[in-house]
Amino acid sequence: MQARTHKRNHQNRNGRLRRVRAIWRDTLLLVREFIRPLLYFALAIVGGGLLYYFLATDFGRGVGNNNVAEAIYQVLGLTFLQPLGDNLPEYWPLQLFYFIMPVIGISILAQGLADFGILFFNRRERSKEWEMAVASTFQDHIVLVGLGHLGYRVAQKLYELDRDVSVIELNPDEDLIAETQGMGIPVLKDDARREVALQAAGVVKARAIILCTQNDSMNLQIAFKARRLNPQIRVVLRIFDDDFGQSLQEQFGFRAMSATGMAAPTFAAAAADVDVTRPITVEGEALSLARLKLEEGSGLLNLTVSEIEQNYEVSVVLLREDGRSDFHPAGERVLKLEHVLGVLGGPEQINRLVDANYAR
């Protein structure tokens, strides 16, 4: 019970950190998006300061502008309706400047701030270009192709694993888009068979790609294009023919899985660098064998084999240390860095174990 409470608190803390990172990344993109109106505003202030300096020099006679820097500073105050003196200047060019400059400066700044506010508080209405901009900030992330019911569940599991994900879907369901974007995951409405779509989703910098469409031929086509763009990318694809999937795995190194026999957590675990076998059904329970390596920061470090089995409801069938394999290790064995575990369990249990092992 205590371990589960600790895990739940750990997940809540990670969820808050993930939201903070998403908001920070989103805000940086907004600033980058509206750097142009900010630049226009700065140019208006500097240009207005120079103009005011020359007008004051010619007509001011005692207005008090001793240099260009002071003139720019005074124009900045004037833009925010801070008067430069107690009275209007005597000469009409300066009087005209007093009334026009605040209108110009405030108009430029207000337009930029209004656009910034609209996009900041209405994130779901952003365009495809904005979703591409968000995906461009990712690195070592996972690209998910296909946002059907399986794809959405996979996206949920990857979100729970604290992985950055970008999604490509040609004909997405609007409700699924809203739910996915609500998790901070960018969704690109495009055909993933186009290399430009894969590049927009960040395949070149991605750790893995998961192909969840219901078309085997399309999944294969996209897999080969992704591997051409990024030879090191890990490919996990949905294949309805188990024998064909085995051949793909042997010849090309693709993790081919049958959606009828694999649950969404197993797809997510496979993309997270965890080797997971196809499940076998024992008394109605789907069980898979998974291999995972303990990393720095893993939540499994210093736990015993018995604690792993009790807390995560799996069976530890192998523990490998320094090149030596211990089949069915003793329950009191303590897990250390670089240990490799072989565990047998259901998709949900393996997903929880992967989540705990993921270095944060």
N, C-alpha and C positions, 0 to 999 in steps of 0.2 A: 504493500500500500504506500509506504514511504517513497519507494522508488518511482511509483507511478505519479505521485504528487510532485516529486522533483522533476520528472520528465514533463509534466503538464506545465509547471512553472517555467521550465526551460523553453518549451515551445512558445508560450505566451511572450516571453522576453524576446525570443528570436523574431516572433511576428511583429512586435513593436519596432525592433531594429530594422526589419525589412521594410515596414511602412515608412520609417524615417528616411531610409536610403532611397526609396521610390520617390518620395516627395522632394528630397534634395536634388535627385537627378532630373525630375520633372521641372523643378524651378530653374535649374541651370539651363535646361533646354528653352524654357520660356524667355530667359534673359538673352540667350543667343538668338532666339527668334526675333526679338524686338530690340536688338542692338541698333538697328537702323534708325528708328525714331529717336532713340537716345542720342545717337550720333548727330542727327539733324538738330536736336535741341541744343547740343553742345556747340555746333557750328553757328546756330542762330545767336547764342549768347556771345561767342567770340566775335562774330561778324558785327553784331549789334554794338559790342563794346568798342570795336575799331571805328565804326561809323559815328558813335557818340563822341569818341575822342576827337575826331576831325571836325565834327560840327561844333563842339564846345571850343575847340581851338580857334575856329574862324569866327564864331558868333558869341561865345559864352562870356568872355571878359569877366573872369572871377567866378565861374561855375565851380571850380575846385578840382578839375581833373588834371593832376600833375603828370600822370603817365598812363600808358595803355593798360597796365594791370589794374590800376584803380578804376579806370573807365569800365573794364569788363566786370569787375566786382560790383560796381554800381548798377550796371545793366542787369546783372543777375538779381539784385534786390528789386529793381524796377519790375522785372518779369513777374515776381511774386507780390506785386502791388505795394512794394515798400518805396515811398517817395524819396527822391534824391535831395530834396530840400523843402523848405517851408512853402515856397511859392513856385508857380510855373515860371520858366525862363521867359525873358522878354521877347525872344525872337521866334517867329512862327516855325522854322524848321525844327527847332528843339521841342517846341510845344507839340508838333505833330509826332515826333519821335516818342514823346512821353505816353501818348495814347496808343500808338500802333504797336510798339515793342511788346507790351504785356499781352496783347491779343495774339501776336505771332507765337511767342514763347509758350503761353499756356495752351494754345490750340495744338501745337506739336506734341507737347508733353501729355496733354489730356487724351489725345487720340491713342498714343502708345499705351498709356496706362489702362485705358478702357479696353483695348484689345487684349492686353495682358490679363486683366481681370476676367474677361469673358472666357478665355481659354483655361485660366487657372481654376475657375469654379465650375466649368462645364466641360470636363475632361472627356466625357463620352461622345461629344459632338465633334471631336477633332477629325481632321482629314486623314487620308491615307499617307500623305506626306509627313504628318506629325507622327503617326505610328512608326514610319520608317526612321524618323529622327530618334525616337525612343529606342528602337532596336539597334541603331548604330552605336549606342552607348554601351552595349553589352560586349563582354569578352568571356571566353570559356563558358559559354552558355549552352542551352539546348534549343534547337529549332524543332518545332512540332508542326507537321503538315497534316491537315485534316482536323476539323473541329466538329465532328459528329459527336454522338454520345460517348463513344470510346475515347476520342480525342479530348473531349472536355474532361472526362474523368482522369485521363493521364495528366492533363494540365493541372488539375486540382492536386494530384499527388506530387507533382514536381514542385508546385507552390508550397505544399506542406514540407517538402524536403529542402526548402529555402534555395531552390535553383532559379536562376534567371532563365526566362523562357520567352521566345518570340514565336508567334503562330502565323501560318499561312493557310488560308482557306478561300477557295474560289467562290463558293455559294454558301456563306455561313448563315446559320439561323440567328436572327437578331437578338433573341433572348440569350442564346449562348454567348454571343459577342459581348453583350452587356455584362453578363456574369464573369466572363473571362477578363475583360478590361477592368472590372471592379477589383480584380486581384492585382492590378498593376501590370498585366501582361499585354503587350502590344499585339494587335491582330491585323495582319495585312490581307486585304481582300484582293487576291491575285492568284494566278495560275502558277503553281510551284514548278511546273515543267519549264518555265521560263527562267533562264539563268539570272536575269536581272531581279526576279522576285527572290530567288535564293540569296543573291548578294545583298538585297535590301534587308533580308531577315538576319544577315550577319553570319552566313554559313562559313565564310572564310575564317572567321575568328571563333567559331563554335566548337564545343567539345563533342557534341553528338547531335544527330538528327533522328527523329522518330517519325515514321511514315504510317499514318493511321487511316488512309483513305480505303475505300472498299474495292478499289481497282488494283489488282495485282500488277498489271502491266504498267500502270501509272506509277505505282510505288517503286518498281524497279527502275523505270526511266529516271525518276527524280533521284533515286539512290546513286546511280552512276554519275549523274551530273554533279551531285553534292560531293562525291568522292573525287571527281576531277577538279572541282574548285578547291577542295581541302582534302588532300590525300590522307591526312591523319584523323579525319573525323570518324567517330564511332556511329555506325548505321544500325538502327533497329527498325525493322519494317514488319508490317502486318501481311501475312501470306496465308491464304485459305488452304493451300495444298501443303500438307506437312512434309511430304517426300521432297517436293520442290524446294521448300524452305531449308531442309537439311542440305541439299546440294548447294544452295546459295551460301550457306554458312561455311561449307567445306571449301568451296572454290574462291569466294570473294571476302570471306570474313564478316559478312553481314549477319546480324542477329535477327533471324527470321522467325516470327512467332505467329501461331494461329490464334486469331482473336476468339475463336470458340473455346479454346482451351487455356487461354491466358487472361488474367485479370489486369485491369489498369495499373495497379501497384507494381506488377511484374514488369510491364513495359517501362515504367518510370525507373525501377531499380536497374534494369538493363542499360538504360541510357546514363545512369549515374555510375558507370564503371564497375558494376557488380555483375558477376557472371551468374546467370540464373538458368537452370535447365527447364525444359518443357515439363509441365506438371503431370503427375500421375494421379489417378483417382483411387483412393483407398477408403472403402466404406463411405463413399459419397463426399470425401474430403479431397480437394485438389492440393497436392503437396509438390513442392519444388525443392531442389538442392541449390543452395546459393553459396558463392565464395566471396568473402570480403576480407580486406586487409585493414588492420587498425592503424589509423593515421594520427598525427599530432593533433591534440585537441579532441580526440574521439571521446564520446560519452561512455564508451565501453571499457576504457582503460582502468585497470586495477579492480575490475569486477571478477568474480570467480565464474567458472563454467556453470556451476549450479545457479548462481544469480542470473546469468544470461538465460538459462533455460526456464527459470521460474518467472522472471520479469517479462520476457518476450514470447513465451509459449512456443519455443522452438527446441529442436534437439541438436546439440552440437555433436557432430559425427567425426570431426577432424580438427586438430589444432597443429599447425605447422610452424616450427621455430628453428631458425638456423639450418634450414634445409632438411630437417627431420620431421617426419609426420607421425603424429600420435593419434591413432584412431580411437574414438570413444574416450577422450581424455577424462581424467579424474575430476570430480566435481569441485575439489578444492584448488585446482590449477588457477592461478591468477593471470589475467590477460595483460600483456605488455605491448609496447610499441613495436610495430612491424610483424606482430603475430598475424597469421592467416587462418581464418576460420572457415570450416565447411559446416553449414547448418541446413537442417531439413525443417520446412515449415510451410504454412499457407502464404498466399500472396500478401495479405494484410500484415501478418506477423513479420515477414521478411521486410516489408516496407518500413515497419516501425524500427526494426533492427538497423536498417540502412540509415534511417533518419538519425538514430542515436550515434551511429558511427561517423556520420558526416562531420568533417573537421570544420569548425566555424571560427 
